Amino acid sequence: MLLISRYIIKELILPFIYSLMIIVLMLFINFFLRAIDRFLGKGLSVVTIFEYLFLNLAWIVALAVPMAVLIATLMAFGRMSEDNEINAMRASGISFTSILKPALIFGVIICLTLTYFNNYILPEMNFYARLLQGDIHKKRPGLEIEPGHFINSIPDYSMIIRKDNNGMMEDVRIFSKENQEIQTSIYSLTGELEMLDDAIVLMLYDGEIHELDLNNYKSYRRINFKQHKIIIPADDMMLARRDTSNRSDREMTVPMMLNKKANYNKRSERVQTRIGRAFNKVIGDSIVPVSMDDALLQMGNYRTEMLNKDITPVEQRRQERKLKSLERQMNNEYRLIQNYQKSQNKYAVEIHKKFSLPIACILFVLVGAPLGTLTRKGGFMVAISMGFGFFLIYYIFLIGGEELADRNRVSPFIGMWAPNFLLLIAGIYLTLNTVRDRASIQFNWPWKKKSMENNNDSK
């Protein structure tokens, strides 16, 4: 039995590696085509571009691993069933559940590895990828001088030249940009440009400077020069790398998110304490309403009691002002509690997601093994077609559950684990069908149907 277990796991490893490489490549090409505009024309080094692409590989791998497990399981069990190896094992007295155990062990190993990856490696790579993306976005494009076109990438200036003669610019015109008190125009016959680490140096020869005070148009100055140097600070033309402690939910480990949830819970408790004090001060009731509707109901009952009391009109107006002030405060306080609850849900959703997606690897084995056995097709195209179909349905439910949980429509647990429960039901159903020796599932593929029709016509 140990030999068979090793054989089955070996049959799963190579298809898993091939599937993972192909899926990662497909997703990476799609990401690269969408992201290429972010660093084109920025003058980035090749190392920076590769670093940006490498950091974004993390979420691609996290998404691709469960799909690769499903496709590998379909391929391995489909191939073994097609070659009657499954039937031979069962004829030797080995039950299908025993055949399934090595595959489940393989799924558990992938699950544990992906859980560690999602909790410790993925958040760090997502964090540094976001920082690098922001730094790239803020970086000014490098200076590309094209004669006859305005160059607007120089801070505070626009420049145009007539000709570039091996680094010696001819007929150079420079204009100061808007929002400056003095409008400056510079003209020179020739000029040279030098890029330093933190500045741009323009050396101009044989020209003139025109300065106009925009606050006083009578103030005009003209300066002729033989040589004029302009030094422009340009720190933002170099890629400035930042570091910050602010992280989003997808850039945090589980302990970080649990601390965030506890912090929001403490804030909610402080708001509820304020609500209790405000109600006790105005109404005399220290019971905290559970919602805004409950608070309005209590304030309405107090109004009714106040009308039935024998109080002066002045006192009645004073109490009414207090109630209106209390209503405005309650509206703000309960809106704040609702925002805190949404933030807690956001972190709770991400915590559940870090475990639900790896657990799906085990469930995909539970679905893929009997499905591959019943279809008796171990080809890559058949496996990838069914694999993409199942994973697409799963991912739609996962994204839908995440969206509903973020909006506080369902609990984070239900939102993130409902797709896994559906997979578990499908896996148990298919496994029972296989254990009971039900008939194999037949797919009438278009090319197969056409081939059968041609054979019948020839007969």
C-alpha positions as CSV (number, residue, x, y, z in Angstrom):
1,M,0.0,0.0,0.0
2,L,2.9,2.3,0.7
3,L,4.2,1.7,-2.8
4,I,0.9,2.6,-4.3
5,S,0.7,5.8,-2.2
6,R,4.1,6.9,-3.4
7,Y,3.0,6.1,-7.0
8,I,-0.2,8.2,-6.7
9,I,1.7,11.2,-5.1
10,K,4.3,11.0,-7.8
11,E,1.6,11.0,-10.4
12,L,0.3,14.2,-8.9
13,I,3.5,16.1,-8.4
14,L,4.5,16.6,-12.1
15,P,1.0,17.6,-13.3
16,F,0.8,20.0,-10.4
17,I,4.2,21.7,-11.3
18,Y,3.3,21.9,-15.0
19,S,-0.2,23.3,-14.3
20,L,1.1,25.8,-11.8
21,M,3.8,27.0,-14.2
22,I,1.2,27.4,-17.0
23,I,-1.4,29.1,-14.9
24,V,1.1,31.5,-13.3
25,L,2.5,32.3,-16.8
26,M,-1.0,33.1,-18.1
27,L,-1.9,35.3,-15.1
28,F,1.5,37.0,-15.2
29,I,1.2,37.8,-18.9
30,N,-2.2,39.3,-18.3
31,F,-0.9,41.4,-15.4
32,F,2.2,42.4,-17.3
33,L,0.1,43.7,-20.2
34,R,-2.1,45.7,-17.9
35,A,0.9,47.1,-15.8
36,I,3.3,47.9,-18.6
37,D,2.0,51.5,-18.9
38,R,3.0,52.1,-15.2
39,F,6.7,52.0,-15.8
40,L,7.1,52.8,-19.5
41,G,8.8,56.2,-20.0
42,K,9.8,56.5,-16.4
43,G,13.5,55.8,-16.9
44,L,13.5,52.9,-14.5
45,S,16.4,50.5,-14.2
46,V,15.9,46.9,-15.3
47,V,16.4,45.8,-11.7
48,T,13.6,48.0,-10.5
49,I,11.2,46.6,-13.2
50,F,12.1,43.0,-12.3
51,E,11.6,43.8,-8.6
52,Y,8.2,45.2,-9.3
53,L,7.2,42.2,-11.4
54,F,8.6,39.7,-8.8
55,L,6.8,41.3,-5.9
56,N,3.5,41.0,-7.8
57,L,4.1,37.3,-8.4
58,A,3.0,36.6,-4.8
59,W,-0.8,37.1,-5.3
60,I,-0.6,35.4,-8.7
61,V,0.9,32.3,-7.0
62,A,-1.6,32.4,-4.2
63,L,-4.4,32.4,-6.7
64,A,-2.9,29.8,-9.0
65,V,-2.0,27.1,-6.5
66,P,-5.6,25.9,-5.8
67,M,-6.4,25.8,-9.5
68,A,-3.2,23.8,-10.2
69,V,-4.2,21.3,-7.5
70,L,-7.6,20.7,-9.1
71,I,-6.1,20.4,-12.6
72,A,-3.3,18.1,-11.4
73,T,-5.8,15.8,-9.6
74,L,-8.1,15.7,-12.7
75,M,-5.1,14.8,-14.9
76,A,-3.6,12.2,-12.6
77,F,-6.9,10.3,-11.8
78,G,-8.2,10.7,-15.3
79,R,-5.1,9.2,-16.8
80,M,-5.0,6.3,-14.3
81,S,-8.7,5.6,-14.9
82,E,-8.3,5.8,-18.7
83,D,-5.4,3.3,-18.5
84,N,-7.5,1.0,-16.2
85,E,-5.1,1.4,-13.3
86,I,-7.9,2.4,-10.9
87,N,-9.9,-0.7,-11.9
88,A,-6.8,-2.8,-11.4
89,M,-6.2,-1.4,-7.9
90,R,-9.8,-1.9,-7.0
91,A,-9.8,-5.5,-8.4
92,S,-6.8,-6.2,-6.1
93,G,-9.0,-5.3,-3.1
94,I,-8.0,-1.7,-2.6
95,S,-11.0,0.6,-2.0
96,F,-11.3,3.9,-3.7
97,T,-11.1,5.7,-0.4
98,S,-7.7,4.1,0.1
99,I,-6.7,5.3,-3.3
100,L,-7.9,8.7,-2.4
101,K,-5.9,9.0,0.8
102,P,-2.5,9.7,-0.8
103,A,-4.1,12.5,-2.9
104,L,-5.7,14.0,0.2
105,I,-2.3,13.9,1.9
106,F,-0.9,15.7,-1.1
107,G,-3.7,18.3,-0.7
108,V,-3.0,18.7,3.0
109,I,0.7,19.4,2.3
110,I,-0.1,22.0,-0.3
111,C,-2.7,23.4,2.1
112,L,-0.2,23.9,4.9
113,T,2.4,25.4,2.6
114,L,-0.1,27.8,1.1
115,T,-1.4,28.8,4.6
116,Y,2.2,29.7,5.6
117,F,2.7,31.6,2.3
118,N,-0.6,33.5,2.7
119,N,0.2,34.5,6.3
120,Y,3.8,35.5,6.2
121,I,5.2,35.8,2.6
122,L,2.2,37.2,0.7
123,P,1.5,40.2,3.1
124,E,5.1,41.4,2.9
125,M,5.4,41.1,-0.8
126,N,2.0,42.9,-1.3
127,F,3.2,45.6,1.1
128,Y,6.5,46.3,-0.7
129,A,4.8,46.0,-4.1
130,R,2.4,48.8,-3.2
131,L,5.2,51.0,-1.9
132,L,7.2,50.4,-5.1
133,Q,4.1,51.1,-7.2
134,G,3.5,54.4,-5.4
135,D,7.2,55.4,-5.8
136,I,7.1,54.6,-9.5
137,H,3.8,56.5,-10.0
138,K,5.4,59.6,-8.3
139,K,8.6,59.4,-10.3
140,R,8.9,61.9,-13.1
141,P,9.7,60.5,-16.6
142,G,13.3,60.8,-17.8
143,L,14.2,63.7,-20.0
144,E,13.7,62.7,-23.7
145,I,14.6,65.7,-25.8
146,E,12.9,65.7,-29.2
147,P,13.5,68.8,-31.4
148,G,10.3,70.7,-32.2
149,H,8.4,69.3,-29.2
150,F,7.8,70.9,-25.8
151,I,9.6,69.2,-22.8
152,N,7.3,69.5,-19.8
153,S,9.1,67.0,-17.5
154,I,11.5,69.7,-16.1
155,P,10.1,71.1,-12.8
156,D,8.8,74.7,-13.1
157,Y,9.9,75.0,-16.7
158,S,8.9,74.1,-20.2
159,M,11.5,73.9,-23.0
160,I,11.6,73.5,-26.7
161,I,14.6,73.3,-29.1
162,R,15.0,73.5,-32.8
163,K,17.9,71.0,-33.2
164,D,20.0,68.6,-31.2
165,N,23.5,68.4,-32.6
166,N,25.2,65.5,-30.6
167,G,24.2,67.0,-27.2
168,M,24.6,70.6,-28.3
169,M,21.1,72.1,-28.4
170,E,20.4,74.9,-30.9
171,D,17.8,77.6,-30.7
172,V,16.8,76.9,-27.1
173,R,13.6,78.5,-25.7
174,I,12.6,78.1,-22.0
175,F,9.4,79.3,-20.4
176,S,8.5,79.4,-16.7
177,K,5.3,77.5,-15.9
178,E,2.1,78.9,-14.5
179,N,1.4,80.0,-10.9
180,Q,4.5,82.1,-10.6
181,E,4.6,85.8,-9.8
182,I,7.3,86.6,-12.4
183,Q,6.9,85.2,-15.9
184,T,10.3,84.3,-17.3
185,S,11.2,83.6,-21.0
186,I,14.8,82.6,-22.0
187,Y,16.2,82.4,-25.4
188,S,19.7,81.2,-26.4
189,L,21.4,80.3,-29.6
190,T,22.9,77.1,-28.1
191,G,22.8,75.2,-24.9
192,E,23.9,72.0,-23.1
193,L,22.0,69.9,-20.6
194,E,23.5,67.7,-17.8
195,M,21.7,65.4,-15.5
196,L,23.0,65.1,-11.9
197,D,21.7,62.8,-9.2
198,D,19.6,65.5,-7.6
199,A,19.5,68.3,-10.2
200,I,19.3,69.4,-13.8
201,V,22.0,71.8,-15.0
202,L,21.3,73.9,-18.2
203,M,24.2,75.8,-19.7
204,L,23.0,78.4,-22.1
205,Y,25.2,80.5,-24.5
206,D,24.5,83.8,-26.3
207,G,21.0,84.6,-25.4
208,E,18.6,86.9,-23.5
209,I,16.2,86.7,-20.5
210,H,12.8,88.4,-20.4
211,E,11.1,88.8,-17.0
212,L,7.6,90.2,-16.5
213,D,6.0,90.9,-13.1
214,L,2.5,89.6,-13.3
215,N,1.3,91.8,-10.5
216,N,2.7,94.9,-12.1
217,Y,2.9,94.8,-15.9
218,K,5.0,98.0,-16.0
219,S,7.8,96.1,-14.3
220,Y,9.7,94.5,-17.2
221,R,13.4,93.5,-17.4
222,R,15.6,92.3,-20.3
223,I,19.0,90.7,-19.7
224,N,21.6,89.8,-22.4
225,F,24.1,87.1,-21.5
226,K,27.1,85.3,-23.1
227,Q,26.8,82.4,-20.7
228,H,24.0,81.5,-18.2
229,K,23.7,78.5,-15.9
230,I,20.3,77.3,-14.6
231,I,20.3,74.7,-11.8
232,I,17.0,73.0,-11.2
233,P,16.5,70.7,-8.2
234,A,15.0,67.5,-9.4
235,D,15.0,65.0,-6.5
236,D,11.7,63.5,-7.8
237,M,13.3,62.6,-11.1
238,M,15.1,59.8,-9.2
239,L,13.1,56.9,-7.8
240,A,12.7,57.7,-4.1
241,R,12.1,54.5,-2.1
242,R,9.7,54.9,0.9
243,D,9.0,53.0,4.0
244,T,5.9,53.3,6.0
245,S,4.1,51.4,8.8
246,N,0.6,51.9,7.2
247,R,-0.7,48.6,5.8
248,S,-3.9,47.5,4.2
249,D,-5.7,44.3,5.2
250,R,-4.0,42.3,2.4
251,E,-0.6,43.4,3.6
252,M,-1.1,42.1,7.2
253,T,-0.5,38.9,9.0
254,V,-3.3,37.3,11.1
255,P,-1.9,38.7,14.4
256,M,-1.8,42.2,12.9
257,M,-5.4,42.0,11.8
258,L,-6.5,40.6,15.2
259,N,-4.9,43.6,16.8
260,K,-6.7,45.9,14.4
261,K,-10.0,44.2,15.2
262,A,-9.5,44.5,18.9
263,N,-8.6,48.2,18.5
264,Y,-11.9,48.8,16.6
265,N,-13.8,46.8,19.2
266,K,-12.4,49.1,21.9
267,R,-13.4,52.1,19.9
268,S,-17.0,50.8,19.6
269,E,-17.1,50.2,23.3
270,R,-16.1,53.8,24.0
271,V,-18.8,55.1,21.6
272,Q,-21.4,52.9,23.4
273,T,-20.2,54.3,26.7
274,R,-20.8,57.8,25.4
275,I,-24.2,56.8,24.1
276,G,-25.1,55.5,27.6
277,R,-24.0,58.7,29.3
278,A,-25.8,60.9,26.9
279,F,-29.1,58.9,27.3
280,N,-28.7,58.9,31.1
281,K,-28.2,62.7,31.1
282,V,-31.2,63.6,28.9
283,I,-33.7,60.8,29.5
284,G,-32.5,59.4,32.8
285,D,-32.2,55.8,31.3
286,S,-28.7,54.3,31.3
287,I,-29.7,51.3,29.1
288,V,-27.7,51.6,25.8
289,P,-30.0,51.2,22.7
290,V,-28.8,48.4,20.4
291,S,-29.4,50.5,17.2
292,M,-30.5,53.9,15.9
293,D,-34.1,52.7,15.5
294,D,-34.2,51.6,19.1
295,A,-32.7,55.0,20.2
296,L,-35.5,56.8,18.2
297,L,-38.1,54.6,19.8
298,Q,-36.9,55.4,23.3
299,M,-36.7,59.1,22.6
300,G,-40.3,59.0,21.1
301,N,-41.6,57.3,24.3
302,Y,-39.8,60.0,26.4
303,R,-41.5,62.7,24.3
304,T,-44.9,61.1,25.0
305,E,-44.3,60.9,28.7
306,M,-43.1,64.5,28.7
307,L,-46.3,65.7,27.0
308,N,-48.4,63.9,29.6
309,K,-46.5,65.6,32.5
310,D,-47.6,69.0,33.9
311,I,-44.6,71.1,32.9
312,T,-44.3,74.7,31.7
313,P,-44.0,75.5,28.0
314,V,-40.5,76.9,28.6
315,E,-39.4,73.6,30.2
316,Q,-41.0,71.6,27.4
317,R,-39.1,73.6,24.8
318,R,-35.9,73.1,26.7
319,Q,-36.4,69.4,26.8
320,E,-37.3,69.3,23.1
321,R,-34.0,71.0,22.3
322,K,-32.1,68.5,24.4
323,L,-33.9,65.6,22.5
324,K,-33.0,67.1,19.1
325,S,-29.4,67.5,20.2
326,L,-29.4,63.9,21.5
327,E,-30.9,62.7,18.2
328,R,-28.1,64.4,16.2
329,Q,-25.5,62.9,18.5
330,M,-27.0,59.4,18.2
331,N,-27.1,59.7,14.5
332,N,-23.3,60.4,14.4
333,E,-22.5,57.8,17.1
334,Y,-24.3,54.9,15.5
335,R,-22.9,55.8,12.1
336,L,-19.4,55.7,13.7
337,I,-20.2,52.3,15.2
338,Q,-21.4,51.1,11.8
339,N,-18.1,52.2,10.2
340,Y,-16.1,50.4,12.9
341,Q,-18.1,47.3,12.3
342,K,-17.4,47.5,8.5
343,S,-13.7,47.8,9.3
344,Q,-13.8,44.8,11.7
345,N,-15.6,42.8,9.0
346,K,-13.0,43.8,6.4
347,Y,-10.2,42.3,8.6
348,A,-12.3,39.3,9.6
349,V,-12.9,38.5,5.9
350,E,-9.2,38.6,5.1
351,I,-8.4,36.4,8.1
352,H,-10.9,33.8,7.0
353,K,-9.7,34.1,3.4
354,K,-6.1,33.3,4.4
355,F,-7.4,29.9,5.6
356,S,-10.4,29.2,3.3
357,L,-8.4,29.3,0.1
358,P,-5.7,26.8,1.3
359,I,-8.5,24.5,2.6
360,A,-10.0,24.6,-0.9
361,C,-6.9,22.7,-2.1
362,I,-8.0,19.7,-0.1
363,L,-11.6,20.0,-1.3
364,F,-10.4,20.3,-4.9
365,V,-8.7,17.0,-4.4
366,L,-11.9,15.6,-3.1
367,V,-13.7,16.9,-6.2
368,G,-11.0,16.2,-8.8
369,A,-10.2,12.6,-7.9
370,P,-13.7,11.1,-8.4
371,L,-14.4,13.5,-11.3
372,G,-11.3,12.4,-13.1
373,T,-12.1,8.7,-12.4
374,L,-15.6,9.0,-13.6
375,T,-14.8,10.9,-16.8
376,R,-11.9,8.5,-17.6
377,K,-10.1,11.4,-19.5
378,G,-6.6,12.3,-18.4
379,G,-5.7,14.8,-21.2
380,F,-4.4,18.2,-20.3
381,M,-7.1,20.0,-22.3
382,V,-10.0,18.1,-20.7
383,A,-8.5,18.6,-17.2
384,I,-7.9,22.3,-17.7
385,S,-11.3,22.9,-19.2
386,M,-13.1,21.2,-16.3
387,G,-10.6,22.8,-13.8
388,F,-11.2,26.3,-15.0
389,G,-14.9,25.7,-15.0
390,F,-15.0,24.5,-11.4
391,F,-12.6,27.1,-10.2
392,L,-14.4,29.9,-11.9
393,I,-17.7,29.0,-10.2
394,Y,-15.8,28.7,-6.9
395,Y,-14.1,32.1,-7.3
396,I,-17.4,33.8,-8.3
397,F,-18.9,32.5,-5.0
398,L,-15.8,33.6,-3.1
399,I,-15.7,37.1,-4.5
400,G,-19.5,37.4,-4.0
401,G,-19.2,36.2,-0.4
402,E,-16.3,38.7,0.3
403,E,-18.4,41.6,-1.1
404,L,-21.5,40.7,1.0
405,A,-19.4,40.3,4.1
406,D,-17.6,43.6,3.5
407,R,-21.0,45.3,3.2
408,N,-22.2,43.6,6.5
409,R,-24.9,41.7,4.6
410,V,-23.6,38.3,5.9
411,S,-21.1,37.3,8.5
412,P,-17.4,37.0,7.4
413,F,-17.5,33.3,8.3
414,I,-20.4,32.6,6.0
415,G,-19.1,34.8,3.2
416,M,-15.7,33.1,3.0
417,W,-16.6,29.5,3.9
418,A,-19.9,29.0,2.0
419,P,-18.0,28.2,-1.3
420,N,-15.9,25.6,0.6
421,F,-19.1,24.0,2.0
422,L,-20.5,23.8,-1.6
423,L,-17.2,22.2,-2.7
424,L,-17.4,19.7,0.2
425,I,-20.9,18.7,-0.8
426,A,-19.9,18.2,-4.4
427,G,-16.8,16.3,-3.4
428,I,-18.8,13.9,-1.1
429,Y,-21.4,13.3,-3.8
430,L,-18.8,12.5,-6.5
431,T,-16.8,10.3,-4.1
432,L,-19.9,8.3,-3.1
433,N,-20.8,7.9,-6.7
434,T,-17.3,6.5,-7.4
435,V,-17.2,4.3,-4.3
436,R,-20.6,2.8,-5.4
437,D,-19.2,2.0,-8.9
438,R,-21.6,4.3,-10.7
439,A,-21.3,4.6,-14.5
440,S,-18.6,6.9,-15.8
441,I,-19.5,10.4,-16.9
442,Q,-19.5,10.7,-20.7
443,F,-18.7,14.0,-22.3
444,N,-19.7,14.3,-26.0
445,W,-16.8,16.5,-27.1
446,P,-17.5,18.2,-30.5
447,W,-14.5,16.8,-32.2
448,K,-15.3,13.3,-30.9
449,K,-18.9,13.5,-32.1
450,K,-17.8,14.6,-35.6
451,S,-15.3,11.7,-35.8
452,M,-18.0,9.2,-34.9
453,E,-20.3,10.7,-37.6
454,N,-17.6,10.3,-40.2
455,N,-17.0,6.7,-39.2
456,N,-20.7,5.9,-39.5
457,D,-20.9,7.5,-42.9
458,S,-17.9,5.5,-44.2
459,K,-19.7,2.3,-43.1
